[in-house]
Amino acid sequence: MTEQITTVSAYAAPAPEAPLERTTVPRRAVGEFDVLIDIKYAGICHSDIHQARDGWGEGIYPMVPGHEIAGVVAEVGPGVTKFTVGDRVGVGCMVDSCRECENCKAGLEQYCAQGNVQTYNGIGKDGEPTYGGYSTHIVVDEAYTLRVPDGLSLDVAAPLLCAGITTYSPLAHWHAGPGKKVAIVGLGGLGHMAVKIAHAMGAEVTVLSQTLRKKDDGLKLGADHYYATSDDATFEQLAGSFDLILSTVSAPLPLDKYLGLLRTDGAFVNVGAPEEPVSLNLFSVIAGRKTLAGSGIGGIQETQEMLDFCAVHGLGAEIELIRADQINEAYERVLASDVRYRFVIDTATI
């Protein structure tokens, strides 16, 4: 990294439950295979809130959240071959992994046997804490940096680095496409991208939401059908209907009711991660040879595939652009489901 950039401006949570505040954090020097990224936009993910508030276990503070990063390459190390200064790039939820285990070699770095290095609230191979995208710059190994296609604006591309790949990966893995009936539970930051992607893949898409409040939005985004889960008749009417149900919500669900909506050999896949345990009657999966599964993000190759897919189909996130001094307000609005559908920070305001 150029000598004058040893610290960068950022917004950090100084402690659990504390409001985020402006500060500075260190960035390592640009190594042989590193790129220095001038961050332009950073999405706010619900998982940022979980981690900043210790909802998923003890965090590392001060914590700079942000794993939906889009920007421009400002400097490259001497060994970098994938990128040049000025390239449009993105960074998602991980910035390294062991690179040697079976999963890493298979392009499944997100399931690294040693544990991947998270973009923030993690420990890098240098033993130092990682700091995320609510900042002006970040240094990342080129192997964990993505190219943002020209067809995508950086602001709407940023949330794809988490919300996009988190939904694309299971939809692709469970073969969403023509002839498949796919239900998306929840129409939020993840759910709205799931609807767009599943529709673009050619599936028949149904949204299952608590109420019909966002029905018009869901249909515009590509859903064929929209039902309210607060109405018990929904579960009777749709029993045995779906090949795949993708749950994007971060609250515990009555799994037995939802599993009843699957066809034989159907799959219910969780990408939302509630802080509380959930209960299950195993007969709900035994009857109909059903699968209850989870999915994380995707590997680097699949994440690039997702970005390219979204560019071809014109799929960006639906965003509300905010200033950095609105982050704490945005957190409260996310918790109140008062965003359509992803907050994105203009990092020029940090």
C-alpha angles and dihedrals in degrees: 000000000000110000096247093058105074096126130028134200115259145156114244141176103236092199140354112297091006119129115256115257139187114269142136130260133189123254121199122244115269106269129204095279099028132111124207109220124203098214113222101173137014124190123221112232125192087238088064088063094045091053099039088054097043092248093142098040137293112338134206113250140244084041123194105194126200131109099168099082129166125174149117130283109252100175138003133205120245094257097049114120104162100062142034132195110287097029117138109239145169139208124204136187099312135045102184145000137186091274090204108073125094093260096049091049089050092054093256097118089149087070096044109166090226092045122261122257108257119225089238137008088032139101119248125218087263089063093247127122118261120235123204142219103293085096142078100252141015134187115220135170109255090236090067096041122098130212115236108217118236090245092069126072111228094237095057091037095059096076090050088072088073112003092040099048095036089062100032094055098059093038089055095041093052091043103245106188145102112349094019125113110216128184123199116204110212130012102227136108093314098029097055090055091046090056093049094047097043090049091049089050088058101250125141101251129208125182118214108197133161092249139006091250093114097035095117090051092048093053092047090051091056109275117143094200137018127197136178115236090201086073110079089205088070091068092048094046095047100039111142093005109120138071092194135016117191114197114204098171124109096212125089112266132203091256096188091060092049094046087057088066092064128097120230108295091015123145132224108201125192121210095154111082116210117203090225128069118256130220129228139184104219092215085073089071098031091059105073097008089263128177126227107195146158133216134196127197122301133263122264095265092048091046090055089047089053093051091049091047091051092049092051091049097039094243116159127153121268101245146185109208114218140180120249091250088063095060096101091048089048091054091056091047092051089053088050091048088241101142133086096229127308132004113224123192119223096221092201084079095059 
